[in-house]
């Protein structure tokens, strides 16, 4: 019997089928192939097992998400290999050589044929381009719709089609695909690949900055901190005023690489020329705390708490600073605030700061 690879095809449902559609399809097929109704029929017994296996995966949210991703990545590999085979086929000689035969045309015939050829070539070039751009936009819009409806596999499938059509939505499709792969599946490697594809397609500095920034975030997510800084730095060369780039680089230096002096330099870039970036205050407080500069750290953490209020990590850091300055009462109050915000570290420190 044929071995099926696609559970959606096994149950004969679409890739964006609802859980109710999957359940209904399973019930109908299970009734048809159940061993009790087909005693002794080994093929139908095997088919029933396959139907049950497909339903077990597609009816389970976590298993379905994992399966959808593997199916998409397998589809993407198949499309690439098919494209490679098609390219090789096109490059193979498909003719048998014959000696040329001299043919003579009048000048009028020659001009007419030339005009006809030019019209034909223009049609061949322009019509497919127009159709391709329309198809790309259509599939991007469908991908965005699926994403908003939390149908992530269907979204990725449509976005991949949008990119393959070489239309005007390639960069947007790559960015959205990267968002889905990183946020919904935690697949930073494949998200990075989409950013690289977007970088190959764009000629706009604005789009390039977006792609480099996103690629840096995904590299950080995959623990390649130096690689992330490299991408953020490339983006900064194109847009030096982009606050989030300075903040991202500073945060990696502070919290991932323990390079506090470098972190302070980038955090302070956010406050240059009189510009305020209050989110940098916590990073500066943390770096100065690690460097043992308590007064500087206290100044920035107080500023951060005034502007942002409820934050367990900020209260915990201020508690530690108060304890270093001998203000145990204030340290106790802050560590209790952090504990009420479900900070595990703060809960452990309450007994030390609140004796």
N, C-alpha and C positions, 0 to 999 in steps of 0.2 A: 504494500500500500504506500501511496505517496507520503513523504514526510513533510508536514507543514511547519513553517517557520514563523508565520504571522498569526498571532492569536485572534486578531481582529478578523482575519479572513476565515479562520476556523469557525468563529461564531457568526460570520457573515454580517458584521456590523461595521459602521463607518468609524474612522479614527477619532471623531469627536462625539461618539455615541455616549449618551448619559448612562448612569448606573442602572436606571430602569430599563433602558434599551438592552443593555448587556444581560440583565436578569431574564428578560422576556425571551431573548434569543436562546439563552442557555436552556430554559425550560422546554422550549419547542424542540430543540435538537436532542436534549436528553430523553425526551419522551420517544422520539423516533429511533434513537440508537441504544436505548437501555437494554442491557443483556437479558432482562426478564422478558422483553418483547421480541428478542432475537436469539433464542436459545441455540447454541452451537455455531453461531455466525462469528467467527474470529475477527473478521474485518470490522464489523459493526461494534464488536466489543472494544477493539483498539481505538476506533473512532470515538466511542463514548469516553474512554480514558482521556483522549486528547481534548475533547470538549470540556470535561471536568477540570483538566489542567488549565485550559484557557480561562475558564470562568474563575477559578481560584486566584489567578493573577489579576484579571481585569476587574474583579469585584472588590479587591483590596487596595485601598488608596495608596499605601506605601509601595506595595509590589507593582502596582500599575505605573506609578511615577518612575520607578527604576526600570521597568520593562520598556516604557515609552522612550526613555532616554537611550537605552541600548538599541532600540529599534531605529530611532532617528539617526544615531551615529552609524549604525550599520547601513542605513539607507544612504547616508552621505558618502560612505566609503564606496558603496556600489555605484553611485552616480559618478564619483571621481574615476573609478576604474572603467566604467562605460565610456566616459569622455575620453580617457586615454586610448582605449581600444578604437574608438571612432576616429581619433586623430591619426593613429597608426594606419588605419584602413585608408584614410584619405590620402596619405603620403605614399601608398604603394602604387606602382604603375599598373594601370588598368587597360592598356592598349597594346596593340601589335603594330610595330613599325611598318609603314609602307612608303615607298619613294614618293616624293611630291610630284604633283601634276600641275603644270603651268596653266592658269586660267586668266583670261584678260577681260576687264570690265571697262565700260565707257565711263567718262568722267562723271556724268550725271548719275549713273548707277552707283558709282563709288561714293558720291556725296550722300545720296539717299540712304545707302546701307550704313554709312557712318552715323548719320542722324538717328536712324532706327536703333542702332547698337547703343548709342548714348542714352536714348530714351529708355531702352530696355535695362541698361545698367543702372540708371537712376532709379527706376522702379524697383529693381531687385534690391538696391541698397536702402532706399527710403521706406518702403512698405514694411519690411521686417523690423527696421529700427523703430518705427512708430508702434507696431504691434508689440514689440518687446518692451518698450517703455510703458505702454498701457498695462501689459501683463504684470510687470514689476510693481507698478503702483497698486494694481488690484490685489495682488497677493500680499503686499505689505499691509494694506488696509484690513484684509482678512486676518492676517497675523496679529495685528493690533487689537482687533475685535475679539479674537480667541484669547489673547492675553488678558484683556479686561474681564473676560468671563471665566478666567482661571483654567482655561483649557490649554495647558502649556505645551503638550506634545503637538496638538494641532497648530498652535501658534508657531512653534519652531519649524514645523513642516512647511507652512505657508511662507515664513520668512526666508527659508532656504530657497524656495522657488523664486521668491522676489529677487534674491541675490543672483541666482543662476540666469535670470532673464536680462541681466546687464541693463537695468533701467535706471531711473533717476532716484530710486529709493534705497540704493545699495548700502549707503552709510547708516541711514536710519534703521534698516533691517539688521545690520551687523550689531549696532548698539543695543537694540532691543533683544536680539538673540543672546548677547552677552549678559544682559541683565537677568534674563530667564535662567540661563545656565548657571550663573553664579548664585543668585538669590534663591531660586526654587530647587536647584539640584546640587548646589555646592561644587559644580564642575568648573573650577577655575581654568584648568588646562584648555578646555574647549572654548571657554569664553575668550581666552587670550587669542586663540586661533581666529575667532571672528573679528577681533580687533585688528589683527594683522591683515585680514582680508579687506576690512574697511580702509585701512591705511593704503593698501595697494590701489583702491578704487578712487580715493579722494584727491582733489587738487586744491582744496580750500584749506587755508590755515585754521579757520574756525573749527571745521570738522576734524582736522588733524589734532588740534588741542583736545577736543572731546574724546577722541579715540585713544590718544596717549594717556590722558588722565584715567580713563576707564581701565586701560591695560595696566597702568600702575596699581590701581586698586586691586585688580585680580592677581597680580604678581604678589602684592602684599598678602592677599588672602591665601596664596599658596606658599607663604613663608619665604619668598625670594625678595628679601628686603632691599638688597642693593640693586637688583633689577628694577624694582618699583621706583627707587629714587632716580635711576637713570631715565625712566620714561617721564617722570614728573619734571625732571630737569630739561628734557627736550621740549616739553610743552611750555615750560617757563621761557625758553628762548623765543618762542613765538608769541607768548602773552605774559610779559613780566608782571602785569598788574593783577593776575588771576589769584585772588586770595586763597582759594581752596588748595592750590598747588603748594604754596608756602606752608600752609597748615598741614598738608599731608606729609611733606618731607620732614617738617619739624616733628610731627607725631611719631614717625618711624625712628628718627634719631633718638627721641626721648624714651619711647616705650618698647621698642624692639631691638635697637642696637646699643642702648645705654651710652650714647654719645651726646652728653648733656650740653656741652659748649656749642656744638653744631646745632642742636635743637634750639637753643636760646637765640642764636643768630637768625634763624628762619622765623621763629615766633616774633622777634622784634621787627623783622621786616614788615609784619602785618600791622605794626603800630608806627611805621615811618610816615613822615610828612603829615603828622597830626591825625592820621587815620586810626580809628579804634576798631579792634577786632577782639571782643571780649572773650570769645571762646579760647583765645590764646592764653588767657590769664591762668587757667588751671595748668596748662602745660608748663608755663614759666614757673608757677609755684612748685610743681613737681620737680622740675630740673634743679631749681635752687635748693629745695629740700635735700635732694640727692647729693648736691655739692656742699651741703652743710651750712648754707647761707640762710639762717632761720629768719632774719628780719625781712630780707627780700622775698622769701617764700610766703611769709605771713601777709605781706602787703598785697601780693597777687591773689592769694587764696581768699582773702576778705573781699577783694574787688569782684572775684568770680561769684562768690556766694551772694553778694548784694544784687548782682545782675541776674543770676540764674536760680537762686533759692535752693529748691529741693534737689539734692544730689548726694548720694551716699558716699561716693569717693571723695568729694570735696569736704564733707563734714569729717570724714575719717582722717584726711590729711591735716585738716586744721586741728583736730584733736591731738594728733601726734606733735604738731608744732607747739600747741599750748602746753603739752606735757614737757617738752624740751625746755620751755621757758618757765616751768615750775607752777603753771596755772592749772592745777589738777581739777578744780571745780569746772572751769570752762571746758577742759578736756573731757570730763565726764559727761557734760551736757551734749557736746558734739558727738561723742561716740554713741550715746543713746539715740540721738537723731539718726545716725547712720544705721544703727541696729534696727530701728523701726522701719527703715527702708530696705530691710532684708539683706544687709551686708553680713556675710558669714564671718569675715575678719573682725568686724566691729563687735559682733556678738561675743567673740572670744576675748576681746579686749575690755569689755565692760567690767569684768571682775578686777582688772588691774587698775583701771582709771577711776573706778567708782567705789573704792573701799571705804 
